[in-house]
Amino acid sequence: MIAHSGIGSRIKGLLNWLGDIASKKGIQIVLLGNPDLIKKNLSPKVLSTYEILEYNAGIYSIKEWFGIPEMKEFALLDIPHFNAPLKFLDRCVVTIHDIIPFRMKQFHSSFLKQAYMKLVFLFIRNKAKRIITVSDFTAKDITEVFSFSPSQIRTIYNGLDSKTFSPKSDPEKKKFLKLYGLKPGYLLSVGIGKEHKNLGFVLRSLKKLWSEKKIKADWVIAGSGGKLPDYLVEEAKGWEDRIRLVPYLSEQELATLYSAAGLLVYPSLYEGFGFPPVEAQSCGCPVYSSNSSVLPEILEDTSFYFDPKDSLSFETGLVRLLDSSKLRNSKTKAGLKNSKRFDWKKSATDIVGEYLRLVKN
């Protein structure tokens, strides 16, 4: 899953540090997966700290449950998602990011997906050596829904690369805006086009505010590959000139996209962590966030908040923010400071510490 969006970001972010930190503690790490995919997503310098063992199994396939015989030779198996090799669970550290199919059933109604998760989570709860969650919110969620014991769980936050995600210069922003035909000060939303991201809620409010001429800013959507999510197509008709879509961007370009935005609007109904608000803050972009799920834990008091089901309060708050650059910028310094809490080197160090504790026990 190294090429996936959220989970892939965690895998790559950790692997940039994990091998080096582990080797200094006398731990050898072997990467299991498709060698070509691994080499495509990691630099030669990072790759030099690992061995690679070929392991090809379809994601969420039955084949994954059985793993490969070599797995029994490892002291620990660190599995970055819940699709773990059930046969070797007694030596597995399993990371759980969220339980969206159970909390957002109105958007993820697949009976098969839920049955698969119920079965796998039952095995993980009873057999895994340790559960890692990416937030205290997710830890609480799996405790409530699947009866995990808090003593099984350790929260280790995601991180970000603050060298990449940093405020960009005016010339960089100007060049970027020209390249993608964007006007400065746009409203930005970042995230894959799934319905729990709640972009329809934003679109309905923006149409109203544009009609009433209460706001001038365009709305830029990133993360859906330059294509309007299917569930928005009908509602967006007639407003295509106010909605700008950008293709998949490199991390450097994404950082410039954040830097040039007037405001990140993040209306998600449910997240296990939520990379975009933290990335935006690291680039000096103020954040107007949903107050749901994990987001108050991750952003604390460094964001402006709204109820993602209350259009009136969202619209009132948005107009107020867009009318006052002083208000928008009042949380910029606090946002930059908050983003520093999330650091891949720290996360990797915590994980190596967990390996050592588990092996000693």
N, C-alpha and C positions, 0 to 999 in steps of 0.2 A: 504493500500500500504506500510505498515511498513516493509515488507520483500523484497521490490523492491530495486534495486541498488541505483540510485541517489536520488530519492524521498524518499525512505526508509531511506537512510542515514540522510537526513534532518530531517525526523520525529523523528528518534531515538536520533539524536544529540540534537535537541531542547527539547525533553521530558526529557532528563537527567537533565535539569536545570529548565524547565518552571514551573513545579508544585511547587517547593520550592520558586522560586522568586515570583510567583503569590500569594501564600498563605501569604507571608509577606506583600503584598499589599491588603490583604482582598479579594482576588479573588479565587473562588473555580473552579477547572477544572475537568471536567468529560471526560473520553476518550470513544469515540463511535467506536465500531468495534467488531471484533471477539475476545472474551476474551482469548481464548487459544493462538491465534497468538500474541496478545499484551503481554501476560505473557512470551511467549517464547523469545521475543525480548527486554524485559526490565528487569533490575535486581529487586529483591524484595525491595531493599531500594528505588529505583526510583518509583516503583509501589505504595509504601506506601503513596506517596504524591497525588495520584489520586483516584477517583472513576471510575468504569468501567460500561458503559451501553451497553448491547449487541445490535449490529446493523450489520446485515449481508445483504449485497446487492452486486451483482456482479459488479466488476470494469467496468466502462463505460456502465452499464446497465440502462435501462429505470427506473428500480426500484429506482436507486439512485436519480433520479429527484424528486421523491415524498418524500424521507426521511422517517422519522417516526414521529408520533404525538408528542412525547416527545420533539422534536426539538423546538416547539413553546414556551417551558418553559425557554429556555436559553436566556440570555441577548445578547450573541454573539455565533456564530458558526464559528470556525476557520477550514477552509477546506484546506488541504495541497496540493491540485491539482485542476485543473479546473472541475473535475467531481463532481460538487456541487449539493446539493438538491435545485432545481430551485424553489420549493414551498416556501422555507424559505430564499431566497436570500437576503431579506431586512435586515437580521441580520447576514449575512455572511462576513467574512474576507477570501478572496480567494487568495491562492498563485499560481502564474503562473511561471513555470520554463523556458519554451521555447515554440516556435511554430514551431518545426521541420517539421511537415507535410506540412506547408505552405512555408517554406523557402527551404526545401530540397525535392521538389515534385518528382524529378527524382528517389529518393529512397523510397518515401512514397506516392505512387500514389493512394491509396485507396480512391475512391470517397466517400464512406460511412464515413470514418474517418474524411475527410475534411468537409463533410456536418454536421456531429455531432459537430465538433469544431466550425463551423460558427454559428450554432444555439445557442450552449451553451455560446459562447463568446458574442453574442448579448445580451443574458439575463444578463450575468455577468456585462457587460458594463453599462447596463441600471438600474440594480437593486442592485448590491452588495454594501455593506457598505464601504468596502475598498479592494483594490487590492495590494497584496504584490508581488514584483518581487525579484528574487535572484541576479539580477545585473542591472545596469543602461542600459546595452545592451538590455536585455529583455524588460525593460520598454520602451525603444525607439522602439523596434520591434513591440510591441502590439499597441503602439500609431500610428505607420505608417500603419500597416496592418489592424487593427480592429478599428481604430479611438477612442481609449481610451483617456480620458483627463488626462494630467499629474497630475492634482490636485487629481485624484482618487488613484494615485499610490504611494507606498512607497517602496524603495529598502531596503531590509534587507538581507545581504549576508549570504551564508552558512558558516559554521564553520568547525573546525576539532578538534579532541582530541589530543592535542600536547603531552600528556603523552604517548599515544600509538604510534603516528606518530613522532618518535624521532630517531636520528641516533643510530644505534645498534653497539654493541661492536664487535671486531674482532672474538672472540670465537663464538658469536651468529651467525655471518655471515658465518663462516666456517662450523658450524653444519648445517645451513640451506642449503648451497650450496651442501653439501654432501648428505643430505636427498633427494634433488630434482635433483641431478646429473648435476649441473650447474657449468660452469666455471666463475670465477670472471670477472668483467668488461664488462658484456654483455650489449647489447642494450635492453631496456625494453619498451614495449608498453602495456598500461593498458586500458581496456574498452570493453564493450559488442560488439559482432561481427556484428554491423549494418554498412551498407555501408557508411553512412556519417562520420564514424570514419576514413575512408580513409586509411585503412591499405594496400589496394592493391597498392596504390601509393608508400608506403614504400617498399613493397615486390619487386616491379619492379626495384627500385633503388638498393636495397641490392643485388639482383641477379647479376646486372651489376657490382657492386663494388666487390662482392665476386669472380666473374669470372675473373675480372682484377687484383685480389689479392691486391686491394687497402685498404681493411679492413679485420681484422681477427675475430672481435667480432661476437658471435652468437646473434640471435634475440630471445628474450623471450617474449611471449604473455601471458598476464594474464587477467582474467575477462570474458573469453568465456567458462569457465568450462572445460578446458583441451582439448578442441576440436577446430580445425581450423575452423573459420567461413566458411560457405558453399561457399561464393563467392571467397574465396582464394584457395580452394582445387586444382583446375586445374592448376593455376599459380604456386603453390608451389611444383608441382611434380619435383622430382629430387633434391630438396633442403631440404628435410625433416630433414637431419642431422644437418642443420644450424638453423633450426627453433625449438625452445623449447617451449612446451606448459605446463603451470602449472595449476592444478585444482583450484577450488574456494578455497581461503585461508581465514583464520581468519584475523582480522585486525592486530594482532600482527605479523603474518607471512607476511602479505602484507607489513608492515613497514620494515621487514627484507629484503624482496625482493627489495624494493626501495633502502635500505641502501647499498646493495651489488652490485647494478647496476652501470655501468660506466656512463650511460646517459639515461634519460627518453626521448623517441622520441614520441611526441604527435602531430599527423598529422591532427587532426579533422577539418572538414570543417565548422562545426557549433556546438556550445555549448551554453547553457543558463548560465552555470557557469563553470563546469569542475573541478571535485574533484582531479583526479590523479596528475596534475602538482603541485597543492598546497601541496598535501600529500607527493609527492616526495621531494619538497623543504624542508618540515618539517623534512624529514629524511636525509637531507644533500646530496641529489642526484641532480646534475645539470640537467636542462631541456632544451631540443631542441624542440621548440613548433611552430606549425602553427601560422601565424600572422592573422588568420581570427576570425570573430565573437567576442566573449567576451574575448578571451584569452589575448590580450594586456591590457585590463582593469584589469584583475585579476592578471596578472604577472608583469605588468609595465615594467621596464627596468632590471628585475632580471632574465630574461630568454634569451637564444639564439633563434632567430626566423628564419623561412623560409617561403617562399610562397608555400602553399600546392598544387599548380598546376604547379609548376616550378621544374621539376626533376633535371635539371642541377644545379640550385642554392642550392637545398637540398643536392645533392651529394657532391658538393664542400665544403659546410659548414660542413657536417658530417665528411668528411675526415680530414678537418682542426681541428675539435674538437677532433677526436680520436687520432690525431697525437700529441696533446699537453695536457697533464694532467694539466699543469699550466693554460691554457686557460679555460679548463672545470671547474677547481676549482675556477676560478676568480669570479664566481657569487654565490658560495656556501653560503657565509656569508649573502649576500644580499637576497638570496632565503630564508634562515632561517628566516631572519627579516621580509620578505614579508609574509611568512606563518602565522606569529603572528597576522596579520591583521584579520585573519579569526578564530573566537572564538565563540563556541556555547553559552557560558555564556553571552557574549555580545549580540549575536543575540536574545537569549531568553529574555534578559532584554529589548531590543528594542521592541520586540513583546508585552511584558506586558505593556510597555509604550503606545503602540498603542491601546491596549484594553482599557486602562484607558481614553485615549482621546476620543475614540468612544463612550464609555458608558456615559461620561459626556455630550457629544453632543446629 
